[in-house]
Amino acid sequence: MSGRISREKKTIQVMIKMYCHVHHDTTDELCDDCLQLQNYALERIEKCKFLPDKPACNECPAHCYKPIMREKIRVVMRFSGPRMILRHPYFAIMHLLDKSLKFRV
C-alpha cells in the first residue's frame, strides 16, 4: 500500500477520533458507533477499485459508501476538517496537496 493511502487511512482515523472525543465524550477509545464508522471507512479505502491511484473520496466518480455511512462521514469531516489545520497540520496540508494534484486513474 502506498504512503499516500496509508496517510489517508491515518487522516480518517484522526478525524473520527477528534469528532468522537468532542461529541461522544470519549478519551483514548472510540465509541461503538465511531469505531464502526472507522472500520467501514478503512475497509472502503482498502477495497477502492482505483488503487493505487485513488482520488480523494469527495472527488471520486464512484461513490462506494452506503448512503447512511456517507452522511456519517460527511458530518465527521465537516466538524474535524477545519480543526485539522491547527491540531494536525501535516495531515491537513497533505490532504490539500493530494486533492490539488488530483490523483486520477
Chimera marker file (.cmm) of the C-alpha trace (Angstrom):
<marker_set name="trace">
<marker id="1" x="0.000" y="0.000" z="0.000" r="1" g="1" b="0" radius="0.5"/>
<marker id="2" x="1.369" y="3.405" z="-0.951" r="1" g="1" b="0" radius="0.5"/>
<marker id="3" x="2.422" y="6.071" z="1.516" r="1" g="1" b="0" radius="0.5"/>
<marker id="4" x="-0.424" y="8.293" z="0.338" r="1" g="1" b="0" radius="0.5"/>
<marker id="5" x="-3.016" y="5.601" z="1.016" r="1" g="1" b="0" radius="0.5"/>
<marker id="6" x="-1.522" y="4.874" z="4.448" r="1" g="1" b="0" radius="0.5"/>
<marker id="7" x="-1.618" y="8.593" z="5.208" r="1" g="1" b="0" radius="0.5"/>
<marker id="8" x="-5.245" y="8.801" z="4.051" r="1" g="1" b="0" radius="0.5"/>
<marker id="9" x="-6.143" y="5.977" z="6.429" r="1" g="1" b="0" radius="0.5"/>
<marker id="10" x="-4.360" y="7.691" z="9.321" r="1" g="1" b="0" radius="0.5"/>
<marker id="11" x="-6.053" y="11.001" z="8.464" r="1" g="1" b="0" radius="0.5"/>
<marker id="12" x="-9.533" y="9.486" z="8.615" r="1" g="1" b="0" radius="0.5"/>
<marker id="13" x="-8.700" y="7.803" z="11.923" r="1" g="1" b="0" radius="0.5"/>
<marker id="14" x="-7.546" y="11.134" z="13.387" r="1" g="1" b="0" radius="0.5"/>
<marker id="15" x="-10.666" y="12.925" z="12.129" r="1" g="1" b="0" radius="0.5"/>
<marker id="16" x="-13.024" y="10.327" z="13.594" r="1" g="1" b="0" radius="0.5"/>
<marker id="17" x="-11.159" y="10.380" z="16.908" r="1" g="1" b="0" radius="0.5"/>
<marker id="18" x="-11.421" y="14.185" z="17.107" r="1" g="1" b="0" radius="0.5"/>
<marker id="19" x="-15.151" y="14.025" z="16.388" r="1" g="1" b="0" radius="0.5"/>
<marker id="20" x="-15.808" y="11.202" z="18.849" r="1" g="1" b="0" radius="0.5"/>
<marker id="21" x="-13.855" y="12.899" z="21.636" r="1" g="1" b="0" radius="0.5"/>
<marker id="22" x="-15.978" y="16.061" z="21.422" r="1" g="1" b="0" radius="0.5"/>
<marker id="23" x="-19.389" y="14.641" z="20.514" r="1" g="1" b="0" radius="0.5"/>
<marker id="24" x="-19.368" y="11.384" z="22.458" r="1" g="1" b="0" radius="0.5"/>
<marker id="25" x="-17.174" y="12.437" z="25.387" r="1" g="1" b="0" radius="0.5"/>
<marker id="26" x="-14.527" y="9.764" z="24.799" r="1" g="1" b="0" radius="0.5"/>
<marker id="27" x="-10.817" y="9.911" z="25.626" r="1" g="1" b="0" radius="0.5"/>
<marker id="28" x="-8.500" y="7.354" z="24.035" r="1" g="1" b="0" radius="0.5"/>
<marker id="29" x="-11.038" y="4.846" z="22.735" r="1" g="1" b="0" radius="0.5"/>
<marker id="30" x="-13.775" y="5.381" z="20.168" r="1" g="1" b="0" radius="0.5"/>
<marker id="31" x="-17.422" y="4.779" z="20.970" r="1" g="1" b="0" radius="0.5"/>
<marker id="32" x="-19.025" y="1.815" z="19.220" r="1" g="1" b="0" radius="0.5"/>
<marker id="33" x="-20.652" y="3.951" z="16.504" r="1" g="1" b="0" radius="0.5"/>
<marker id="34" x="-17.437" y="5.779" z="15.659" r="1" g="1" b="0" radius="0.5"/>
<marker id="35" x="-15.431" y="2.553" z="15.726" r="1" g="1" b="0" radius="0.5"/>
<marker id="36" x="-17.913" y="1.045" z="13.271" r="1" g="1" b="0" radius="0.5"/>
<marker id="37" x="-17.603" y="4.109" z="11.017" r="1" g="1" b="0" radius="0.5"/>
<marker id="38" x="-13.815" y="3.990" z="11.187" r="1" g="1" b="0" radius="0.5"/>
<marker id="39" x="-13.695" y="0.287" z="10.319" r="1" g="1" b="0" radius="0.5"/>
<marker id="40" x="-16.094" y="0.881" z="7.433" r="1" g="1" b="0" radius="0.5"/>
<marker id="41" x="-14.058" y="3.821" z="6.084" r="1" g="1" b="0" radius="0.5"/>
<marker id="42" x="-10.784" y="1.892" z="6.288" r="1" g="1" b="0" radius="0.5"/>
<marker id="43" x="-12.368" y="-1.068" z="4.515" r="1" g="1" b="0" radius="0.5"/>
<marker id="44" x="-13.650" y="1.202" z="1.737" r="1" g="1" b="0" radius="0.5"/>
<marker id="45" x="-10.159" y="2.644" z="1.264" r="1" g="1" b="0" radius="0.5"/>
<marker id="46" x="-8.601" y="-0.819" z="1.128" r="1" g="1" b="0" radius="0.5"/>
<marker id="47" x="-11.152" y="-2.056" z="-1.409" r="1" g="1" b="0" radius="0.5"/>
<marker id="48" x="-11.087" y="1.023" z="-3.645" r="1" g="1" b="0" radius="0.5"/>
<marker id="49" x="-11.188" y="-0.024" z="-7.289" r="1" g="1" b="0" radius="0.5"/>
<marker id="50" x="-8.981" y="2.927" z="-8.234" r="1" g="1" b="0" radius="0.5"/>
<marker id="51" x="-5.963" y="1.815" z="-6.190" r="1" g="1" b="0" radius="0.5"/>
<marker id="52" x="-3.096" y="2.592" z="-6.348" r="1" g="1" b="0" radius="0.5"/>
<marker id="53" x="-4.036" y="5.998" z="-7.826" r="1" g="1" b="0" radius="0.5"/>
<marker id="54" x="-7.101" y="6.503" z="-5.655" r="1" g="1" b="0" radius="0.5"/>
<marker id="55" x="-8.585" y="10.010" z="-5.832" r="1" g="1" b="0" radius="0.5"/>
<marker id="56" x="-9.850" y="11.859" z="-2.763" r="1" g="1" b="0" radius="0.5"/>
<marker id="57" x="-13.218" y="10.338" z="-1.854" r="1" g="1" b="0" radius="0.5"/>
<marker id="58" x="-15.149" y="13.558" z="-2.408" r="1" g="1" b="0" radius="0.5"/>
<marker id="59" x="-13.760" y="13.706" z="-5.963" r="1" g="1" b="0" radius="0.5"/>
<marker id="60" x="-14.309" y="10.055" z="-6.783" r="1" g="1" b="0" radius="0.5"/>
<marker id="61" x="-16.555" y="9.188" z="-9.747" r="1" g="1" b="0" radius="0.5"/>
<marker id="62" x="-17.805" y="6.009" z="-7.988" r="1" g="1" b="0" radius="0.5"/>
<marker id="63" x="-19.218" y="6.542" z="-4.507" r="1" g="1" b="0" radius="0.5"/>
<marker id="64" x="-18.805" y="3.256" z="-2.671" r="1" g="1" b="0" radius="0.5"/>
<marker id="65" x="-20.186" y="4.308" z="0.731" r="1" g="1" b="0" radius="0.5"/>
<marker id="66" x="-23.698" y="3.300" z="1.705" r="1" g="1" b="0" radius="0.5"/>
<marker id="67" x="-25.855" y="6.460" z="1.973" r="1" g="1" b="0" radius="0.5"/>
<marker id="68" x="-26.104" y="6.325" z="5.786" r="1" g="1" b="0" radius="0.5"/>
<marker id="69" x="-22.338" y="5.881" z="6.167" r="1" g="1" b="0" radius="0.5"/>
<marker id="70" x="-21.660" y="8.627" z="3.620" r="1" g="1" b="0" radius="0.5"/>
<marker id="71" x="-23.735" y="11.029" z="5.686" r="1" g="1" b="0" radius="0.5"/>
<marker id="72" x="-21.974" y="9.995" z="8.900" r="1" g="1" b="0" radius="0.5"/>
<marker id="73" x="-18.527" y="10.548" z="7.389" r="1" g="1" b="0" radius="0.5"/>
<marker id="74" x="-19.638" y="13.924" z="5.999" r="1" g="1" b="0" radius="0.5"/>
<marker id="75" x="-20.682" y="15.025" z="9.483" r="1" g="1" b="0" radius="0.5"/>
<marker id="76" x="-17.319" y="13.923" z="10.893" r="1" g="1" b="0" radius="0.5"/>
<marker id="77" x="-15.395" y="15.688" z="8.131" r="1" g="1" b="0" radius="0.5"/>
<marker id="78" x="-17.402" y="18.899" z="8.460" r="1" g="1" b="0" radius="0.5"/>
<marker id="79" x="-16.538" y="19.004" z="12.132" r="1" g="1" b="0" radius="0.5"/>
<marker id="80" x="-12.934" y="17.786" z="12.027" r="1" g="1" b="0" radius="0.5"/>
<marker id="81" x="-11.786" y="19.265" z="8.716" r="1" g="1" b="0" radius="0.5"/>
<marker id="82" x="-11.482" y="22.899" z="9.815" r="1" g="1" b="0" radius="0.5"/>
<marker id="83" x="-9.807" y="21.844" z="13.075" r="1" g="1" b="0" radius="0.5"/>
<marker id="84" x="-7.202" y="19.679" z="11.353" r="1" g="1" b="0" radius="0.5"/>
<marker id="85" x="-5.039" y="22.631" z="10.309" r="1" g="1" b="0" radius="0.5"/>
<marker id="86" x="-4.457" y="23.562" z="13.977" r="1" g="1" b="0" radius="0.5"/>
<marker id="87" x="-4.442" y="20.115" z="15.594" r="1" g="1" b="0" radius="0.5"/>
<marker id="88" x="-2.815" y="18.040" z="12.833" r="1" g="1" b="0" radius="0.5"/>
<marker id="89" x="-1.319" y="20.427" z="10.265" r="1" g="1" b="0" radius="0.5"/>
<marker id="90" x="0.717" y="17.750" z="8.464" r="1" g="1" b="0" radius="0.5"/>
<marker id="91" x="-2.342" y="15.656" z="7.623" r="1" g="1" b="0" radius="0.5"/>
<marker id="92" x="-4.368" y="18.741" z="6.675" r="1" g="1" b="0" radius="0.5"/>
<marker id="93" x="-1.705" y="20.101" z="4.319" r="1" g="1" b="0" radius="0.5"/>
<marker id="94" x="-1.009" y="16.720" z="2.743" r="1" g="1" b="0" radius="0.5"/>
<marker id="95" x="-4.729" y="16.181" z="2.159" r="1" g="1" b="0" radius="0.5"/>
<marker id="96" x="-4.961" y="19.545" z="0.402" r="1" g="1" b="0" radius="0.5"/>
<marker id="97" x="-1.911" y="18.707" z="-1.709" r="1" g="1" b="0" radius="0.5"/>
<marker id="98" x="-3.370" y="15.313" z="-2.614" r="1" g="1" b="0" radius="0.5"/>
<marker id="99" x="-6.580" y="16.990" z="-3.758" r="1" g="1" b="0" radius="0.5"/>
<marker id="100" x="-4.731" y="19.670" z="-5.728" r="1" g="1" b="0" radius="0.5"/>
<marker id="101" x="-2.609" y="17.069" z="-7.513" r="1" g="1" b="0" radius="0.5"/>
<marker id="102" x="-5.832" y="15.256" z="-8.447" r="1" g="1" b="0" radius="0.5"/>
<marker id="103" x="-4.677" y="11.660" z="-8.290" r="1" g="1" b="0" radius="0.5"/>
<marker id="104" x="-6.717" y="10.057" z="-11.022" r="1" g="1" b="0" radius="0.5"/>
<marker id="105" x="-6.658" y="6.799" z="-12.944" r="1" g="1" b="0" radius="0.5"/>
<link id1="1" id2="2" r="1" g="1" b="0" radius="0.2"/>
<link id1="2" id2="3" r="1" g="1" b="0" radius="0.2"/>
<link id1="3" id2="4" r="1" g="1" b="0" radius="0.2"/>
<link id1="4" id2="5" r="1" g="1" b="0" radius="0.2"/>
<link id1="5" id2="6" r="1" g="1" b="0" radius="0.2"/>
<link id1="6" id2="7" r="1" g="1" b="0" radius="0.2"/>
<link id1="7" id2="8" r="1" g="1" b="0" radius="0.2"/>
<link id1="8" id2="9" r="1" g="1" b="0" radius="0.2"/>
<link id1="9" id2="10" r="1" g="1" b="0" radius="0.2"/>
<link id1="10" id2="11" r="1" g="1" b="0" radius="0.2"/>
<link id1="11" id2="12" r="1" g="1" b="0" radius="0.2"/>
<link id1="12" id2="13" r="1" g="1" b="0" radius="0.2"/>
<link id1="13" id2="14" r="1" g="1" b="0" radius="0.2"/>
<link id1="14" id2="15" r="1" g="1" b="0" radius="0.2"/>
<link id1="15" id2="16" r="1" g="1" b="0" radius="0.2"/>
<link id1="16" id2="17" r="1" g="1" b="0" radius="0.2"/>
<link id1="17" id2="18" r="1" g="1" b="0" radius="0.2"/>
<link id1="18" id2="19" r="1" g="1" b="0" radius="0.2"/>
<link id1="19" id2="20" r="1" g="1" b="0" radius="0.2"/>
<link id1="20" id2="21" r="1" g="1" b="0" radius="0.2"/>
<link id1="21" id2="22" r="1" g="1" b="0" radius="0.2"/>
<link id1="22" id2="23" r="1" g="1" b="0" radius="0.2"/>
<link id1="23" id2="24" r="1" g="1" b="0" radius="0.2"/>
<link id1="24" id2="25" r="1" g="1" b="0" radius="0.2"/>
<link id1="25" id2="26" r="1" g="1" b="0" radius="0.2"/>
<link id1="26" id2="27" r="1" g="1" b="0" radius="0.2"/>
<link id1="27" id2="28" r="1" g="1" b="0" radius="0.2"/>
<link id1="28" id2="29" r="1" g="1" b="0" radius="0.2"/>
<link id1="29" id2="30" r="1" g="1" b="0" radius="0.2"/>
<link id1="30" id2="31" r="1" g="1" b="0" radius="0.2"/>
<link id1="31" id2="32" r="1" g="1" b="0" radius="0.2"/>
<link id1="32" id2="33" r="1" g="1" b="0" radius="0.2"/>
<link id1="33" id2="34" r="1" g="1" b="0" radius="0.2"/>
<link id1="34" id2="35" r="1" g="1" b="0" radius="0.2"/>
<link id1="35" id2="36" r="1" g="1" b="0" radius="0.2"/>
<link id1="36" id2="37" r="1" g="1" b="0" radius="0.2"/>
<link id1="37" id2="38" r="1" g="1" b="0" radius="0.2"/>
<link id1="38" id2="39" r="1" g="1" b="0" radius="0.2"/>
<link id1="39" id2="40" r="1" g="1" b="0" radius="0.2"/>
<link id1="40" id2="41" r="1" g="1" b="0" radius="0.2"/>
<link id1="41" id2="42" r="1" g="1" b="0" radius="0.2"/>
<link id1="42" id2="43" r="1" g="1" b="0" radius="0.2"/>
<link id1="43" id2="44" r="1" g="1" b="0" radius="0.2"/>
<link id1="44" id2="45" r="1" g="1" b="0" radius="0.2"/>
<link id1="45" id2="46" r="1" g="1" b="0" radius="0.2"/>
<link id1="46" id2="47" r="1" g="1" b="0" radius="0.2"/>
<link id1="47" id2="48" r="1" g="1" b="0" radius="0.2"/>
<link id1="48" id2="49" r="1" g="1" b="0" radius="0.2"/>
<link id1="49" id2="50" r="1" g="1" b="0" radius="0.2"/>
<link id1="50" id2="51" r="1" g="1" b="0" radius="0.2"/>
<link id1="51" id2="52" r="1" g="1" b="0" radius="0.2"/>
<link id1="52" id2="53" r="1" g="1" b="0" radius="0.2"/>
<link id1="53" id2="54" r="1" g="1" b="0" radius="0.2"/>
<link id1="54" id2="55" r="1" g="1" b="0" radius="0.2"/>
<link id1="55" id2="56" r="1" g="1" b="0" radius="0.2"/>
<link id1="56" id2="57" r="1" g="1" b="0" radius="0.2"/>
<link id1="57" id2="58" r="1" g="1" b="0" radius="0.2"/>
<link id1="58" id2="59" r="1" g="1" b="0" radius="0.2"/>
<link id1="59" id2="60" r="1" g="1" b="0" radius="0.2"/>
<link id1="60" id2="61" r="1" g="1" b="0" radius="0.2"/>
<link id1="61" id2="62" r="1" g="1" b="0" radius="0.2"/>
<link id1="62" id2="63" r="1" g="1" b="0" radius="0.2"/>
<link id1="63" id2="64" r="1" g="1" b="0" radius="0.2"/>
<link id1="64" id2="65" r="1" g="1" b="0" radius="0.2"/>
<link id1="65" id2="66" r="1" g="1" b="0" radius="0.2"/>
<link id1="66" id2="67" r="1" g="1" b="0" radius="0.2"/>
<link id1="67" id2="68" r="1" g="1" b="0" radius="0.2"/>
<link id1="68" id2="69" r="1" g="1" b="0" radius="0.2"/>
<link id1="69" id2="70" r="1" g="1" b="0" radius="0.2"/>
<link id1="70" id2="71" r="1" g="1" b="0" radius="0.2"/>
<link id1="71" id2="72" r="1" g="1" b="0" radius="0.2"/>
<link id1="72" id2="73" r="1" g="1" b="0" radius="0.2"/>
<link id1="73" id2="74" r="1" g="1" b="0" radius="0.2"/>
<link id1="74" id2="75" r="1" g="1" b="0" radius="0.2"/>
<link id1="75" id2="76" r="1" g="1" b="0" radius="0.2"/>
<link id1="76" id2="77" r="1" g="1" b="0" radius="0.2"/>
<link id1="77" id2="78" r="1" g="1" b="0" radius="0.2"/>
<link id1="78" id2="79" r="1" g="1" b="0" radius="0.2"/>
<link id1="79" id2="80" r="1" g="1" b="0" radius="0.2"/>
<link id1="80" id2="81" r="1" g="1" b="0" radius="0.2"/>
<link id1="81" id2="82" r="1" g="1" b="0" radius="0.2"/>
<link id1="82" id2="83" r="1" g="1" b="0" radius="0.2"/>
<link id1="83" id2="84" r="1" g="1" b="0" radius="0.2"/>
<link id1="84" id2="85" r="1" g="1" b="0" radius="0.2"/>
<link id1="85" id2="86" r="1" g="1" b="0" radius="0.2"/>
<link id1="86" id2="87" r="1" g="1" b="0" radius="0.2"/>
<link id1="87" id2="88" r="1" g="1" b="0" radius="0.2"/>
<link id1="88" id2="89" r="1" g="1" b="0" radius="0.2"/>
<link id1="89" id2="90" r="1" g="1" b="0" radius="0.2"/>
<link id1="90" id2="91" r="1" g="1" b="0" radius="0.2"/>
<link id1="91" id2="92" r="1" g="1" b="0" radius="0.2"/>
<link id1="92" id2="93" r="1" g="1" b="0" radius="0.2"/>
<link id1="93" id2="94" r="1" g="1" b="0" radius="0.2"/>
<link id1="94" id2="95" r="1" g="1" b="0" radius="0.2"/>
<link id1="95" id2="96" r="1" g="1" b="0" radius="0.2"/>
<link id1="96" id2="97" r="1" g="1" b="0" radius="0.2"/>
<link id1="97" id2="98" r="1" g="1" b="0" radius="0.2"/>
<link id1="98" id2="99" r="1" g="1" b="0" radius="0.2"/>
<link id1="99" id2="100" r="1" g="1" b="0" radius="0.2"/>
<link id1="100" id2="101" r="1" g="1" b="0" radius="0.2"/>
<link id1="101" id2="102" r="1" g="1" b="0" radius="0.2"/>
<link id1="102" id2="103" r="1" g="1" b="0" radius="0.2"/>
<link id1="103" id2="104" r="1" g="1" b="0" radius="0.2"/>
<link id1="104" id2="105" r="1" g="1" b="0" radius="0.2"/>
</marker_set>
